[in-house]
Amino acid sequence: MKIRLIIFLIIFLAISAIYVLNTETQGLVMSTVYIIFPITASVIGVYATKLFGFNKTSGRVLMPIVYGLTCWALGEIIWFILRNLMNTNPFPSLGDVFFLLGYPFVSVGIYRFYIMSGAKLKLIKKTLLIPAVSISIILAILVIYFGMYRAYDPNTLLMSNIVKMGYGLDDIILIISSLFAVLAVHEYIDGKLALLWETIIPGFIIYLVADVLFALYSTPYIDDIKPYVYIDLVWIAGYMILAFGILENVIDIYTVQKNIRLKLLQRQ
């Protein structure tokens, strides 16, 4: 795990260096590199769901997450086509529809995990519940203020403001869902999904930060003005953490299944 984590960090640092040192703020090559990560996260998620079993409880929990990741990947692809191949303004566009659609799917998956874990809010230790709820409230307030109130721009199209407000609402839903996941992980810490949630929840939080920054600075970001274009690096970090968390879970489950098959063969 440590070696794979180091590899992910090296890749992220290399991409960050290219972004910062690139004379053209956002070239076609960097845009291509960018969309690799959401697509990778989605593909790994599909494979993980297959390993769990589409009809098994764990598979049904992970499946909405994969739907959400796939929606985000489709949104990124549409943005890529509009921005780099058609040279048109990608915001707002059909890509944003897929971005916004991804959040409810992810939240449903998180809620399913909470239910599956058997966690009950009234049974959660206060030492865990109070900090988790407090952090969620603080994040929600920050999102409402920066991602919605401050992000509203009377000088831009109404649709642009509606979409940005939509991101803020979806982010709040994701915060609340992540709270359930944090509590559920501690109830389900010995389960095979514990590693998955402990690694991808930070990815969701980082993704949330990128959304708020985009809501605040969408115009200079789309105009490729530094340093606003570096918001891409925050999204990339979120996608990489999501991909890493799911990949680690895939490797863990694959190893367990492989050991079970070996034991069965030995018994025969």
HELIX and SHEET records of a PDB file:
HELIX    1   1 LYS A    2  LEU A   21  1                                  20    
HELIX    2   2 LEU A   28  PHE A   52  1                                  25    
HELIX    3   3 THR A   57  PHE A   80  1                                  24    
HELIX    4   4 ILE A   81  LEU A   85  3                                   5    
HELIX    5   5 LEU A   94  SER A  117  1                                  24    
HELIX    6   6 LEU A  121  LEU A  123  5                                   3    
HELIX    7   7 LYS A  126  LEU A  142  1                                  17    
HELIX    8   8 VAL A  143  TYR A  149  3                                   7    
HELIX    9   9 LEU A  158  GLU A  187  1                                  30    
HELIX   10  10 ALA A  194  ILE A  222  1                                  29    
HELIX   11  11 TYR A  228  TYR A  230  5                                   3    
HELIX   12  12 ILE A  231  ARG A  267  1                                  37    
END                                                                             
